[in-house]
Amino acid sequence: MKSYIIKRLLLILPTLFGITLVCFLIMNAVPGGPIEQAIYKLKQSQLKEGSTTQPQSQIYSEEIEKIKQYYGFDKPLIIRYFDWLSKIIRGDFGYSYIYEKPVLTIIVSRIPISLMFGLTGFLLSYMICIPLGIKKAIENNKPFDHYTSFLIFAGYSIPGFVMAVILIVLFGGGSFLNLFPISGIISDNFEDLSFFGKVLDVIYHMVLPVFCYLIGNFATLTLLMKNSMLEELQKDYIKTALAKGLSFKEAVFKHALRNALIPVATNIGMILTVILSGSVLIETIFTIDGMGLLGYEAIVNRDYPVALGLTFISSLLVLVGRILSDIALVIVDPRIRFR
């Protein structure tokens, strides 16, 4: 197992190299980058200085070169990539073109928000879906199973961002119910509240976004748990346990449950990505300053350092998460050995 984990960890390096290289080339190939934006602003400033038809003068090549040097675009593309990669290895993610702050500082400031929403959604989904899946397996083809299946598939058929719009219309500020806020994570008078008042205020703002986070994985996780439990309950060792006088409840929770959790455990390592990546559409709709919204703004505004920094961190989390999933699989099922 140790040698397997070491090999997987070593494979992270070439994988990250390939991912970041492709993303770097694609981002630099997209038009509308910082050079084009700077030239456009320079043209606009020349127009305002007095010319009514055309700029007073053409943009001099010296000015363009200064702009390229400022953004580091005066070097060949592949050299720029290795310069960026060498800085990343040293922990320097560069400076944001838009925020004019260190990229790492910006990302770190957004992590607590994404962590709060991601961890809450993750815990709630597992706390609800696993017991619900077990209950549906036990009550298979009974009224409880049919009713809950209808609700689950109804929710699954609605994308999270569509559900967000529906919830805002029905329950958000300005609706006829006006039960929950529709943007941000705190109220305007947050600083004037007591400690418990602040906690309740944050929870109050989290209700609608967290529900939208849950709706996407709710059906998949519930049905995965149900089908896995059904498969285990039909195996011979459960029949043998029941024949020896063990109660059905003991057979389910002492024998079948651990084996049924194996498929669910394969996704446990992806918690890192789910927690920190955020949801672009949900965070944009609810104006939540998390990692998802930061990535969206970086791509729209061609803020290459921020976009590449997020790509690097997200890719690293995915690769580490897959290793953690393998470790969790071994913990749940000791029969599995990776070589």
C-alpha positions, 0 to 999 in steps of 0.5 A: 500500500505504501509503495502504491501511495508513493507512486500515485504521489509521484504521478501528481507532478507530471499530471499537474505539468500537463494540466497547467501547460494546456490551460496556460496555452488555452488562456493565452490563446483567447482574445481580449487579454490584458494587452488588448485591454490596455491598448483599448484603454490607451486608444480611448484616452487618446480620443478624449484628449482632443481628436474627434474622428481618430486618435491623435496619433497611432499607438507607438510601438514603444508604448506597446512594448512597455505594456508587454513588459509590464505584464510579462508578455515580451517573452515567448509563450513557452518561456512565460509558462516555465517562468510562471511554473518556477514561481508556483514551485516557490509559492509565488502565484503572481499578482492579480491584474484586476485586484492588484493583490497577490493571487495567493492572498485573494484565494486564501481570503475566499477559501473560508467561504467556500469551505463553509458552504462546501463542508455544510453541503457535504455533511448534510448530503451524507447525513441525509442520503445514507440513512435515506438510502438504507431506509429505501432499500429496506422498504423497497417497492413499498409506498415509502420507496415510491414516494421518496423516489418521486421526490428525489427524481423531481429534484434531480431533474432540476439543475442547481442554478435553476433551483436557485432562481426558483427559490429566489422567486418563491422565498427570496427578498421581494417575493410574496413570502420574503423569507430569506435573503438572496445575496451575500452571507451576512446582513448589513448590521452584522457587526452590531449583532451578538455572537449567537446573533451572528451565527444565526444570521450566517445560517439564515443567509446559507439556507437557500444556497446550501439547498441548491448545493444539496440538490445536485448530488442528493439523488445520485448518493441516495440511489447509490446507497440504496442499490448497494444495500439492496445488493448486499441484502440479497447475498448469501451471508445475510441469508445465513446470518438470518437463518442462524437467528440474527435479527434483520436489524442486526444483519443490516447494521452489523454485516451489510452496512459496511459492505454497502458503504464501499461504493459510497466511500470511493467518493469520499476523497473528492470532499476536498474538491467539492468543499473548496471549488465552490459552484460557479453558477450558485455563487454567482446567482447568490453573490457569494464571494467564494472560489467559484465566483472568483474563478468566473470573474477571473476568466471573464476579466482575463485575469490570467494569474488568478485563473491559473492559480485556481486551476493549479489548486483545483487540479492538485485537490482532485489528484490528492482527493482520488488518492484519499478515495483509494485509502478510504476504500481500503479502510472500508474493505480490508480485502482490497490491496493496491499493488 
